[in-house]
Structures are given as structure tokens and as C-alpha cells.
């Protein structure tokens, strides 16, 4: 996992814990210091690697994978 991916994952974990729902792509980008396109790339990579899940077509559905050790 790259440092940026870890930063994204850590942000998503904290956001979920604090708010109870997933962050938007814009919030991920802003919190990690990248543009929205780059944030999307990192999110997709974390989904592909099994760290995150997201329901297609539904906003704020980003969550930790059921297989992710919390």
C-alpha cells in the first residue's frame, strides 16, 4: 500500500467512525491533499485490493470491507 493510499484509508476510517457514513470523493481529496481525480484513483485501488467497498451509483456508500481487519 502506498503512503497516499494509507492516508486515504485512514481518513475514510476516521470519517466513518466520526460521522457514521462514508465520505464524498471531494472530502477525500480535500483531506488528503490531492485532486478529485487522483482521490478516485486511490479509492478504486483500495476497492480492488479489498480494503474498501462501495455500492455503485450510490453516493456516500464508501465503507470498510467486511474482510478488513479493524
C-alpha positions as a Markdown table, in Angstrom:
| # | Residue | x | y | z |
|---|---|---|---|---|
| 1 | Unk | 0.0 | 0.0 | 0.0 |
| 2 | Unk | 1.4 | 3.4 | -0.9 |
| 3 | Unk | 1.6 | 6.3 | 1.6 |
| 4 | Unk | -1.2 | 8.1 | -0.2 |
| 5 | Unk | -3.5 | 5.1 | -0.2 |
| 6 | Unk | -2.8 | 4.7 | 3.5 |
| 7 | Unk | -3.7 | 8.3 | 4.0 |
| 8 | Unk | -7.0 | 7.8 | 2.1 |
| 9 | Unk | -7.8 | 4.7 | 4.1 |
| 10 | Unk | -7.0 | 6.3 | 7.4 |
| 11 | Unk | -9.2 | 9.3 | 6.5 |
| 12 | Unk | -12.1 | 7.0 | 5.5 |
| 13 | Unk | -11.8 | 5.0 | 8.7 |
| 14 | Unk | -11.9 | 8.2 | 10.8 |
| 15 | Unk | -14.7 | 9.7 | 8.8 |
| 16 | Unk | -16.9 | 6.6 | 9.2 |
| 17 | Unk | -16.2 | 6.5 | 12.9 |
| 18 | Unk | -17.0 | 10.2 | 13.4 |
| 19 | Unk | -19.9 | 10.6 | 11.1 |
| 20 | Unk | -21.4 | 7.1 | 10.6 |
| 21 | Unk | -21.5 | 7.4 | 6.8 |
| 22 | Unk | -18.9 | 7.4 | 4.0 |
| 23 | Unk | -17.1 | 10.5 | 2.8 |
| 24 | Unk | -17.6 | 12.0 | -0.6 |
| 25 | Unk | -14.8 | 11.9 | -3.2 |
| 26 | Unk | -14.4 | 15.7 | -2.7 |
| 27 | Unk | -13.9 | 15.3 | 1.1 |
| 28 | Unk | -11.3 | 12.5 | 0.5 |
| 29 | Unk | -9.5 | 14.7 | -2.0 |
| 30 | Unk | -9.5 | 17.8 | 0.3 |
| 31 | Unk | -8.4 | 15.8 | 3.4 |
| 32 | Unk | -5.5 | 14.1 | 1.6 |
| 33 | Unk | -4.3 | 17.0 | -0.5 |
| 34 | Unk | -4.9 | 15.6 | -3.9 |
| 35 | Unk | -7.4 | 16.5 | -6.7 |
| 36 | Unk | -10.7 | 14.6 | -7.1 |
| 37 | Unk | -9.4 | 12.5 | -10.0 |
| 38 | Unk | -6.4 | 11.3 | -8.0 |
| 39 | Unk | -8.6 | 10.6 | -5.0 |
| 40 | Unk | -10.8 | 8.5 | -7.2 |
| 41 | Unk | -7.8 | 6.5 | -8.4 |
| 42 | Unk | -6.7 | 5.8 | -4.8 |
| 43 | Unk | -10.2 | 4.8 | -3.8 |
| 44 | Unk | -10.6 | 2.5 | -6.7 |
| 45 | Unk | -7.2 | 0.9 | -5.9 |
| 46 | Unk | -8.3 | 0.3 | -2.3 |
| 47 | Unk | -11.5 | -1.2 | -3.5 |
| 48 | Unk | -9.7 | -3.5 | -5.9 |
| 49 | Unk | -7.3 | -4.6 | -3.1 |
| 50 | Unk | -10.2 | -5.4 | -0.8 |
| 51 | Unk | -9.7 | -2.7 | 1.8 |
| 52 | Unk | -12.9 | -0.7 | 0.8 |
| 53 | Unk | -16.3 | -1.4 | -0.6 |
| 54 | Unk | -18.6 | 0.9 | -2.4 |
| 55 | Unk | -22.1 | 0.5 | -3.8 |
| 56 | Unk | -22.1 | 1.5 | -7.5 |
| 57 | Unk | -24.3 | 4.5 | -8.3 |
| 58 | Unk | -24.9 | 5.4 | -4.7 |
| 59 | Unk | -23.3 | 8.5 | -3.1 |
| 60 | Unk | -21.5 | 8.2 | 0.3 |
| 61 | Unk | -21.6 | 4.4 | 0.2 |
| 62 | Unk | -17.8 | 4.1 | 0.8 |
| 63 | Unk | -17.2 | 1.7 | 3.7 |
| 64 | Unk | -14.5 | -0.6 | 5.0 |
| 65 | Unk | -14.5 | -4.0 | 3.5 |
| 66 | Unk | -16.0 | -6.8 | 5.6 |
| 67 | Unk | -12.7 | -8.6 | 5.3 |
| 68 | Unk | -10.7 | -5.6 | 6.5 |
| 69 | Unk | -9.2 | -6.3 | 10.0 |
| 70 | Unk | -10.4 | -3.3 | 12.1 |
